[in-house]
Structure formats: C-alpha cells, structure tokens
C-alpha cells in the first residue's frame, strides 16, 4: 500500500510498484500483470485469515473504487483465473461471512462478485476453440479474435493452464446462477481426460488446443501439470461429482506406479512411462505431499516432504529445480509457497510438532535471507543469497496464509477454516457451494475407468484417528531413514598435524595430481574410502564412503580430496560452451557425403572463425595415444593426425602432433561402442596452462564415428577429410579445385546431376545445420547465467552416483579443468554437464551403411542415396525440434 499501490506488484529492492510496460519485460512472467492491482486482489482473503478485518474492509473499498478490468492488455488466462478471479471470489466469500456475523462489511452488497462476473465474461472468448481448451492468453478489452487483440495465434497450452479452472468457474456459476462458466471449465477438463494416454493414464505437459495432440509428452506432478491433478480432487470435494474423484484416482494410480520413486517424483514419458524424461525436479512439485494428505495417502507425503526439507536445510530455500542427487539445477527461488502448503496439511493430518519446527525454519529463513526494507525479495541464487527485485503476489496470498494457519490456534481464527476449500492460489471457497445453484448435471461423462487395486481409493478425506491409531511416532518413523538423504557428513577426528605432532607424514593425494591410470593413486583412494566406478560412457565416477576409510584421518583426507575434485569440476562447468563441429570425408568414394559430428576443443584453431576449415589426408600416429614424441613424423607432416583418447591430457597430444608437423588432429574415443547417437557430445578442455601455443584444430570423435574413418583407411588407404564448424556442400568443397576424373567418368549423366545437385546439397546442408545447432554440448550446465557467480567449491557442480555419499563424476584421464594457477592433472575435459542428457541423432546412422566393398559408385546410386539421406535428415530434424 505504501510503496506500490495501485501497481500490480511490489518491487521490494527499489521500493516502487511494478507496472507492466514501464519496466523491462520479463517475458511470460509478466502475463500475470494486467494493471488491475493484482497483489491487493490476491491478498484480500489473507487479511481476514490474519484477523485484519478493518484492513480488509478498506482494501475491498479500494478494489471496488479503483480497479479497472477493461484494460487493453494481454494477460494469461491461467494466472488471471487463479489470482484475480480467485481473489475476487475469495474476497466475496469472506465478505459475506463477515456481513453475516453482523460486525463488519454491513455495507457490502456483492460488489466483488459483480467484478468477478465481469472478469469471467472477459475470459470466455479464450474458450472459442473446437476442443474447448482455452487459448493461453486473452486481451481483457478485445478478447482473442479481434484485430486489436494482439493474441489468438497460439496453438499450444499447458495441461495445468487448461485444467485449473473448474473451482473458480464453478464457484462463479454457483454464486451467480450463471451456468456458462462451469460448463466451459468442465468441457476443458473432459477434453483433457479423453486425450490422456490410455495405456499409462498419464497426461503430457503441453497440448495443442485445436487438435488435442500432445506437444510435450513428458509427464510429472510439477510445472505444467501440477494443479490439473489438484483440481480434479478438489472439484470432487467442492462439487460432489464422483466423476472427478474417479478421474483423480485413475491418474493417481498412474503417478504412484510410474512417477513416484520415493522420496523422488520424476517425470516420465507418457508412452514409455518406465523411462525417466529428465534427471531433475522442479520446486512446484512441493505441493504434492499436501494433495496426498487430502487424498489420505500419508506415507509417501511424509517421505517426499522430508526430502524437500533436507534440500531446504542445505540451501535455505527450495531451488526452482534440483537434480536427483540434490544439486542445484535452477538456482532461483521466487518465494514459492508450495512447501509451506504441504507442511500445513501434514501438520493438520498428523499433529506432529515436527512440522511446527519446519515452519519455524521457513519463517527464520525468510526473515534472515529474504527480508528487505520494503518487503521480501525473491532469491536470484540460493547459493549466493543474491536478491531479485521481485515479490510475486502469491507470496502474500499463499505463504503468509499457510504459515499463519500452521501456528494459529482455533481461538485465533474468527471463522472456521474447515468450512472452506483452498484453491491452488489458497483462496477460500465455501463448501456449501456444492448444494447451491446446481445447474450442471452430475452425469458421469468418464468412460472406461481402469480397475484399480488401491484401498486408499475408498477414502475421500483423511481421518487421523484411523491413520495414526494412538501412535505419535508414526510420522517420525517414516522420516528417520530420510533425514540424511541430501547431506552426508563425514566423521572428523583429530587433525593429521595433531596426531603426527610434526613427524612429517607424506602429503595426501591432491585432486590436481590424480590420474585414474596410476595404480598407486588408486590404492591411496581406496585407503581414503574413495571408490572408483567405470561408467559405460568412458567416464569414471568417484564416490566417497567415509566409513570405509582406513582411519578417521584418511577419511578426512578423502573428504578434502573430494572437495578439491568438486572445485575442479566446478571450474569446468564455467568453461565456455562451444557448438559441435564436423568431420567430413571428401575423398573418393565419399565426396563429402559422410559427415561425422565431432566435439570441439577449448584450445587451438577456432573453426568457427575459419570458414574454409582445415583439409588434409589423415594419418595414424605412433604412439597411437600421442602422449610422447611422435616417432613417425614423416607420415604425419602436413596431414591430420589420428590418435586415441587417454593416457595424457588433450593439450599434450595436440602439442606433440603439432611439433611433428600435423595440420590438425582427431582424437578417437577409446571406449568401445561409444557413439554420438546415444551419448551427449562434449568438448576437450585445456590443461590449466596457457594453450595459445596450440594453433592447429583439434576435434573429438566417439568410437563408432572414429571407426568409420579407420575402416575407410583400411579400405582406401588415402582418406582426405575436412575439419570445419559445419558440413559444407559439394560445390564449396570442390570450389577452385579440379573435380576428380573418376567423378566425371563415373556417370554419363553428369550434366543432369549438376542441375539437381545444388538443391539437394542445400537441403541436406540445411538439415545438417539444423541438427548440429539442436544438439547440446554438455561441458556447461543448463543453470542460469548467475551460475558464474556461485561459490566455486559449491558441490552442486558435480554428479554423485549415490545419495548416501560424497561423489564426483569425471572422465577417465579426461576428467576436469584445473585452474590456470594449478599443476597439470590428467587429461581433463569431456565432462557431462548438470542438465539432462538428450539423445543425439547424427549422420552416422547413414554412414554405417556406406558400401565399403564398392570402390566406385555410379552417380545414380549416389544421388539415390542422397535422396534417402535428405528424407532421413528431415525426420531427424522433426525429432530434434
């Protein structure tokens, strides 16, 4: 009121209001702002919960007097429904309750309900689709199809966006007697139900509003789907329609069968529900334990809630996303209330004072880390504690409400909260609406329910007397195994200096000196309780179990070693991400048709700045690992050297072949069967020293792609390749060069071929470029840009394999990027990033079909093969997109 009104939101760092159009755009986040005093409307019923009845009465008068709902502005249908329409309905609900009590709001005559009905009509144009699913955005003044609407071209919406309308729209219909709102919301829910994946009974994240096709086919309980499930169960509670409960039970069975991996909730593919769709979770799923309480399934609710609480204790807040090994994936925290919501419901169900302690921790963290002079500021990065000039309306609408209710006694409330149901924005709708203005038939439109073997489905609401029969320790017994699921503490004995009293023991192994191929190093690791696991992709994984160390001092050394390795790995996360490169075989009989996707190097010639690339015949070096002086320099001079990964650092290999006169280098993975078809690409890092002396280009090929070149050498001896930033078409490859006679002589229809070739080449190149650009190099995390400012020792930059230990994943001899001031370590690089690996499709599927037995292919055959390649690329491009 003091700093922001009548703006939509408060900017707590600059102490002013956020007005859309006057501040830099934040993209979709700003779709919640409609110049309708969002925060004030969203907070109306919170004031009554907090027993601020006088302030509530003044706030209602301000809303009635000042708020305009007829602005020429495009807003989110979903956000406007849950925050503004829900806020008006919640305000109306408590206003008529106070009026009935006879002390406050005696002047009130349903003004908030009239505004809600006006807003409801402004949202209805969004439902003008054949499916009944609403457009994601609507113009408050001009609707959707109007020429001045500036919206209505969208084709997709999220499942939650279309499926989180029934409570507000049904309440509006029941309050006003106008059935159209409930009808539209039911139609949208019916359509989503009919489009569920029938074999898994799951729904995707994003759906086409015109065709009903699933656009994003991953499924979870977090962002994009969350409140769809919530509203199915709560619609049954509020409206008493059994079909909603039956649908929820069907979905819930699928969730617990496929998505729930206690204590985790992991997204899966709707068509392949046994396959995880990603390796991280978003913070919005924190609402789900609360929904499970309402469902009556308490045990998994306790388990997931406890896991989330351990993450909060580690970072003070719940990051926007975190990995399955509890590293930060997205570091922001916009003061979301979902965890507080679940804490409140678990306390209501169990009566366990533990959840009061959880709530106390939340309040202390808010006051200690988020409170600023003008309010509470969102966290820009939970690891550094930096702030963002943002305080979303849901912070006051939900967070304050749930935390107050968690600690409030019954006598602190001026009304019975049990007479209301919470919307997803925590607005209060009275349960008596279920028997008021029932203009919609309760006809069960759901068909073909699955027979579900789950005794919980007989329950409609939890009964604590049944769930916890005189057993106050029930919840604690479930939490106990999870109390250290995130943080593992190692025992700390007396220091080595204290024990040896200056006896000068041998210095412990340092991470920068570690080599996975050194037997002595492996023995030291074992003594420190650090085990080494070889992964299928060629990396090795280090995992520490302090209890397996030879002594407490060795365990301490092991912990220090792991921390150093984490720091080195963190440094590599900050390395610049580079796009994939191309190795193109241009000699007979390939003529540029075979293009192999290659990983770049962070040193040497930058091929993106040398468009012509580097072209030359390939030669295998001796020794093949390239880790010592090249013994066959005459075979390597003026050629592109082939070498095997391992034994030493990439930069050392590059220097050795450059000294031998090579004009470029290709490192081939020594992990048998590795391929860019199945593994994310990665880039080769330097050695922590200055690599400006390396001037030749270096590229990395997986084993499968590298074998294509090796097989070609065995078959044709002289093999010429082009190293470049992207595949070149044939005209570019042979520009300024005489086309070989064997090409001219191979087919009498050369002239016709030349006429067709540019189009085919261009099409092929476009496809290749699209594929290349869509692939991810995973040497850098997918975390936001603020990641660069995080503490370099933050363990969130590593990939532990076990949640009960400290661990870090590195590549075998190619594992990390030391700092520039550190001693050389074994060949770093080729690391996996924090983000979920994505399956890569490359040309090697086509390459493996090359007819190695035919030394000269007729041009007709080549053109036919090219047409097949083009069709394959088109399919790949669609898959990638």
CORJO-V642400 format. One record per pair of residues at least 6 apart in sequence whose C-alpha atoms are under 6 Angstrom apart, sorted by the first residue. I is the first residue (numbers start at 1). J is the second residue. If there is no record, write none. Layout:
BEGIN
i = {I/I}
j = {J/J}
END
This chain:
BEGIN
i = {3/3/4/4/4/6/7/7/7/7/8/8/8/8/9/9/9/10/10/10/11/11/11/12/12/12/12/13/15/31/31/32/32/32/36/36/39/41/42/42/42/43/43/44/45/45/46/46/47/70/70/71/71/72/73/73/74/74/75/75/76/76/77/77/78/82/85/86/88/88/90/90/92/98/99/99/122/125/126/126/126/127/131/132/132/133/133/133/136/138/139/142/143/144/144/145/155/155/156/156/156/157/157/158/158/158/159/159/159/159/160/160/160/160/163/163/164/164/165/166/169/169/170/173/173/173/174/174/177/179/196/196/201/202/204/204/204/204/205/205/205/205/206/206/207/207/207/217/217/218/218/218/219/219/219/220/221/222/222/223/232/232/233/233/236/236/238/238/239/241/243/258/259/259/259/263/263/267/267/268/268/268/269/278/279/279/279/280/280/280/281/281/282/282/283/283/286/286/287/287/289/289/290/290/292/294/296/296/310/312/315/319/319/319/320/320/320/321/321/322/322/325/327/328/329/330/331/331/332/332/332/333/334/334/335/337/337/341/344/347/349/370/370/377/377/378/378/378/379/379/379/380/380/380/384/398/419/419/420/420/420/420/421/421/422/488/490/493/510/511/511/511/512/513/515/516/527/527/528/528/528/528/529/529/529/529/529/530/530/531/531/532/532/533/533/534/538/539/539/539/540/540/540/541/541/542/542/542/543/543/544/544/544/545/546/549/567/567/568/568/568/569/570/570/572/573/573/577/580/580/581/581/581/581/581/582/582/582/582/582/582/582/583/583/583/583/584/584/584/584/584/585/585/585/586/586/586/587/587/589/594/598/598/598/599/599/599/599/599/600/600/601/601/601/602/604/604/604/604/605/605/605/607/607/607/608/613/613/614/614/615/615/616/616/616/616/617/617/617/618/618/618/619/619/619/620/620/622/622/622/624/624/625/625/626/627/627/629/633/636/637/637/638/638/638/639/639/640/640/640/640/641/642/643/644/644/645/645/645/645/646/648/648/649/649/650/651/663/664/664/664/665/666/666/666/667/668/668/668/668/669/669/672/673/673/674/674/674/675/675/677/677/678/680/681/682/682/682/682/683/684/684/685/685/687/688/688/688/689/713/729/746/747/764/767/771/778/778/779/779/779/780/781/781/781/782/798/799/799/800/800/813/813/814/814/814/815/815/816/816/817}
j = {15/16/10/16/17/37/17/18/19/37/35/37/38/39/17/18/39/17/18/391/17/389/390/374/375/377/389/389/374/75/76/75/76/79/67/68/393/87/83/87/397/396/397/91/90/91/397/401/56/140/141/140/141/141/139/140/138/139/137/138/136/137/136/137/161/425/116/168/112/116/427/428/112/104/105/106/140/143/134/135/138/134/210/187/188/162/188/209/157/144/149/149/149/151/152/152/208/209/207/208/209/206/207/205/206/224/205/206/224/225/224/225/227/228/189/228/227/228/185/185/181/182/182/179/181/182/436/437/437/439/202/203/251/270/216/217/218/219/216/219/224/225/215/216/213/214/215/269/270/268/269/270/267/268/269/267/285/284/285/284/244/248/245/248/244/245/431/434/434/442/444/273/265/266/267/303/304/276/277/275/276/277/277/836/323/324/836/322/323/324/321/322/320/321/320/321/338/339/338/342/301/342/342/345/301/461/461/462/486/318/382/331/332/333/330/332/333/329/330/328/329/803/796/796/783/783/381/382/379/380/381/379/378/379/378/398/399/402/406/355/464/376/377/390/391/387/388/390/386/387/388/386/387/388/790/426/430/431/428/429/430/431/428/429/428/805/546/552/561/561/564/565/825/825/826/813/549/550/549/554/555/558/544/545/546/548/549/543/544/542/543/541/542/540/541/540/671/810/811/812/810/811/812/809/810/807/808/809/806/807/805/806/807/805/555/555/792/793/816/817/818/816/792/797/817/780/781/780/598/599/598/599/600/725/726/596/597/598/724/725/726/727/595/596/722/723/592/594/595/721/722/592/594/721/592/720/721/719/720/856/847/699/700/701/681/682/683/699/700/683/699/683/684/698/685/694/695/696/697/695/696/697/613/724/725/725/723/724/722/723/721/722/639/640/720/721/639/719/720/639/640/641/636/641/642/641/642/630/631/632/643/644/643/644/653/648/653/656/660/662/661/662/661/662/663/662/663/662/663/664/665/665/666/667/667/668/667/668/669/670/813/826/827/826/827/827/686/696/696/697/698/698/698/699/700/700/701/702/703/706/702/703/703/703/704/702/703/704/702/704/840/841/839/837/777/777/778/779/830/830/829/830/828/829/824/818/819/820/820/719/761/858/859/870/873/877/832/833/831/832/833/833/833/834/835/835/808/808/809/807/808/826/827/827/828/829/828/829/828/829/828}
END
